[in-house]
Amino acid sequence: MKIMDTTIRDGSYTVDFKFTCKDVSNIVSKLVNLGIEYIEIGHGMGLNASSPEHGVSLYSDVEYIEAAKKVAENSKLGMFCIPGIARIEDLITAKEHGIDFVRIGISADKLDKAKEYIVKAKEIGLIVMVNFMKTYVFTPEYIAQQSKIAMSYGAEYIYLVDSAGCMLPEELCSYFNAIKAVNSTIKVGYHGHNNIGMAVANSIACTEAGFELIDCSFQGLGRSVGNTSTEMFVMALQKKYGTKFVDMDIPKLLEYGYVSLKDIRNIVLQNPLDLVCGYAGFHSSYLKDIFRCCCKYEVDPLRLIIAYSEVNKNTMDYDELCKIAQNLPKDDSVEDHPYNFRRYFSAMYSL
C-alpha cells in the first residue's frame, strides 16, 4: 500500500483554487521529506479546469507543474483529468512539463468517453489511473466489468471514489473483491471523503483488504467535509500495525501538516498537540506539564508526549517526565513552535 497525497489538488476547493506556486513548492517539499511517493497537484477539477464556470486558479497548470517539479525529487507528480473539461492536448502538455501520472475521472457508465484519453495517456508514457466517480451509484459487479474494460484501454489503476463520503468498509471490500475476481492483476485505489466520519476507518479497511493506493491529505483538506486525514490515517495504522504498511515520523508528519496550511486557511486547524494525544494515549490535562518541561529542557513536545506515554499513560509524574526529557534531542524551535502553546492554552482556558 502506498499513499497518494491530494492536499494540493482536492484541497484547492477549500481555497477557491488559489494556491500560490510557493504554497505548492512548500507542500510538495514536505511530502517528499515524509517519503510520499505519489503527489497530485493542480485545480480540483483537473487539467484545463480553471475558468469562471469551475473556478479560476491563481496560476496555470504548467506553472503549478513547474513549481512542484523543482522540489519533487523522486516522487511522482500527477494531475486530474475529466474528459470534456480537459483536452487531449492538455495531457500532452502536462507530460512534456514533467507529469508522471494522470487520474482520469469518469462515471462508470460513461467510460467510452474516457477511452481516447486513456489510450493517449498510455501512449505518451503516463501512468494511467481511472477514477470511477460516485462509485456507490453502481453495483460491485458493474464496476468490476467496467474496470476490466478500462484496463483493456491501458489503465493501470482503478479507483473506487466515495464522492459523497457515504460508504462503509464492507461496501468498499465488496467492490474490491468483485474487481479482483474479474482480473487479479488490476491495481485498486481508494479516494474517500469524510462526510459521515468514516474516511480513516475505510482507509484502514482498504489497506487490510489489499488496496494498492490510498488517498490522503494534510489535515484531511479537501472538497466538502474533506478527505482522509494523512495524520489520522498514519497514526491509526501505525498504532495497529507498527510500520508494516507505512513507516513515518509522526511528530514530523503532524508538524508538516500544520505548518503547511496554517497561513493558507482562515479556519482553526487540528492542533498537533491534540492529534498526538490520540496517537500516544496522553490525557490533555497534562499538557501544562509538557509545556513547562519543554521550556526547561528545550525538547519537542510531540516527541516528549510520545516518549512519556510509553512509560505512563495513567498519571503525570513530573520528575519522571523531566528524566525522559533529558534524554531527548534539543529542539531549537521550542520557544516558537508553529502550534504555539500559549495560544493553545489561552483558547482552551477561555472555554
N, C-alpha and C positions, 0 to 999 in steps of 0.2 A: 504494500500500500504506500502510495505517495500522496502528499498534499499538493493540491492546486490552489494557489493563492488568488483570490478575486477582490482583494481590498481596493485596488485601483479601478477595475472595470465595473463590478457591481456596486462598489462603494461610491462611484461617481454620481449615482442617482441622488445620494444624500447631500451632495454639494452642488446640485444643479449643473453637473458636468464641468465644474470649474476648478478641477485640479490644475495646479501650475506644473510646468516642466520640472521645477525644483522639487515640488511635492513628489512627483513621480520618481525622480532620481533618488530622493531621500528614502522613500518607502522601499523601492527595489533594492537599494544597497543593504538595507536592514534585513530584508528577506533572504538575500544572498548570504549574508553573515550567519543567518539562522540555519542555512542549509536547505532552503526551499528550492526545489528543482524546477517547478512549473509556475510561471507567473503570468497572469492575464492582465493586460493593460487596455487603455482606450476608453471610448464612450460606452456607456452602459448597454446601448443597443448595437454596438459594434461598428464595423467599418462603414464609413460614409454616412453615419447616422446624424452627425452634427448638422442641425437645421432648426428653423423656428418650430417645425412640427414635432420633432423629437427632443429638442433641447440643444442649445448651441454650446459647444465645447469652447474652452478658453484657448486651446491650441489645436492644430490639425493632427490627424492620425500620424502623419510622418514625423511631426515634431515630438509627439509623445514617444514614438518608437525610438527616435534618436536619443531622447533623454534617458530612456530605460536602458538602451543598448550600451551607453557609456559605462554603466556600473554593473551590468548583468553577469559578467564573468562567464561561468559555465552553466548558469541557469538558463532554462529555455523560456523565451518570451512568446506570448500568443495574443491573439485578438479574437473577438466575437464577430460573427458574420450572419446576418439574416438575409436570405435571398430576397431580392426585391428592394431592400434598402441598400445593401452592399451590391457593388457591381463586380463582374469578373476582373476588370482592370484593377480594382482595389486590392484583390488578393495578390495580383502580380506585383503591385507597388509595395505592399507590405512585405512580401518575400524579398524583394530587391533591397529593402532597407533593414533586413535582418531578423524578421519574424520567423520563429521556428515551428509554430503550430497554429492551427485555426480551429475554432469551435463553431460549427455551423448549426444555428438554432432553427428548428423547424417543427411544426406539428407533425406527428407521426402519420397522419392521413394525407399529408401534402409532401411526402418525401420526394416525389417526382420533381418538384420544383427545386430541390436541392441537388439533384443529380449532376447538373453541369458544374456546380460549384465544387462538389466533392471530387469529381473527375479531374478538374483543372488544378485544384489544390494539391492533389496527389501527384499530378504530372509535374508540377514545378518544385516538388520536393518538400512540401509542408507535411507535418504530422497532422492527420485529419481526424477530428472528433465530431460526432453528430450528437447534438443535444436535443432530445425529444421533449420539447417544452410542454408543460401540463401533462406529464406522463400519466397521471392518475385518471385522466379522461378516458383512457383506453385500457383494455384488458391486458394482463401479462402476456397472453398468447399472441395478441395482435402486435404488441411492442416487440416481442421476440421475432416474429416473422419480418417486421419492418427492419429490425436490426440486421437480420441476415441479408436483406436486400441492400441496405446501406453499406455493409461490408463488401458486397459484390461490386459496388461502385468505387470502393477504395478507402472507405472509412476504417480507422484502426481502433477507435474507441467509440462506445455508445454510452451516452449519459442519460441516467434517469433524473428528471428535473422536477422537483417538488415546488413548482412555481408559486403555489398558494400557501405553502407551509402547512399542509393538511395531512400528510402521510404519516404512517406509523411503521415501526421496524419490521413487523411481519409482512406488511404490504410490499415494502422495498425488497425484502428477501424473496417474495414470490415472483416478482419481476425478474430479479437476478437469476433465480433458478430456471425460469422459463427461457431466458436468453441463453444461458449456458447449455440448456437441453438441446437447442437447435444448432448451436455451434460452440463448443467448449473453448475455442481459441479467441472468441470475442472478448475484448477487454472492456470492463464496465466501470463507469464513474457515477458519482452521486453529487448533485447540486441541490442543497437544501435551504429552505427558508424557515424561519423560527416562529411562525405565527401562533402556534399552539405550544411553543416551548419544547419541541421535540428534536430540534436540529442536532444537538450534541448526541442524544441517545440514538437517533437514527444513524449518525455518522459512525458511532461505535459499533452498532449492529451491522452496518455495511462493511466495516473493517473486518469484523469477525467472520462475515459471510465470504469474504474474498474479493471485494471490490478492489480495483487497481488504483483508482484515483478518488480522492475525497476533496470537495471544495471547501475552503475556509477563508476567513478574512479577519484581519486585526479587529478586535473588539466586536466581531460579528457585523461589521459595516456592510450594508447592502440595502437593496430596494425593500420597501415596506418595513416590516419589523427587523429585517436583516437576515444575514446568512449564519452558518455555523461559525461560532467564535473560535478562532485558532487557539486562543489562550485556554478556553474551557475544554475544548476537544483534546488538546495535547495533554493538559493536566489530568483529565479523566482517564485518558488512555494509558498514561504512564503510571497513574495510581493503580490501575487494574492489571497492566501487563509489564510494568517496568519499561525497558527500552526495546521490547520485542518488535514493535511496529514503528516507533518513532523515538529517536534519541535527541532531545532538545534541552538546552539550558533554560530551565523555567524562569528564573529571575530575569535573564536577558530577554526572553520572549515577552514577559509582562512589561518590562520597561520599554522595549522597542514598540510594542503595540500602542502604548500610551503616548510616548513622545512623538510618534509619527503623526498622531491625529489631534493632539491637544490644541494646536494652533489653527486647525482646519475647520473643526466643527464647533458650532455655538451651542453645545449641549454638555451636560456633565457626563464624562466618560466613566467607564468602570475603573475604579481605583485599584492599581496593582496590589495595594495593601489588603484590600478586601478579597481580591482573587486568590492571593497566596494563602490567606487564612483557610479558604476552602480546600486548597491543594494539600496544605500541611496539617489540617485539623487543629488550627490555632484559634482560640477564642479572642474576638476583637477587643474585649475588655482589658486585655493585657498589652494593647498597643502602646499605652503610655510608658510602660516599662521598656518596650523595644526602642521607643524614641529616646528615652533617657540614656539607655545603654549605647545606642548608636552614636549619640553626640559625644559620649565619653571615649569610646574606643574607635570611632570613625570607621564603622563597618556598614555594609549594605544591609538594610533592614529586611529585605526579602530573603537573603541568604541566612540571616540570623534567625528569622522565624522558622525557616525550614530546618535548620540545624537544631534549634531548641526543641522543636516538636518531635524530632527523632528520639529525644530523651524523655520529654514530659509533655503530654497533651492535656493533662488534667489540672495542674496548678501552675502558678508562677513562683519560681524560686529565683529571686533576682541575683543572688550570689552565683548560682549555677549559670544563669544567663550570661553574666559577666565573664565567667571562666570560658564559656563557649565562644564569646565574642573575641576574646584574646587570641584564639586560635584561628580566627578568620582573617583573610587578607584585608588590608586597609582599603577604604573606598574614598577616593579624593573628592567625590561629589556629595559627601554626606551632608554638608551644610546647605546644599542646593539641589536636593532631589527633585526631579521633574514633577513628582506627585506630592511634594511639599507637606510634611507632617503638620505644620502649623495650620495650613488651610484645611487639612483633613479634620483636625480636631475641632477647629472653630465651627466647621459645618456640623460635625457630629454633636457637639455640645449645645448648639443653638436649637436643636430639635426638642 
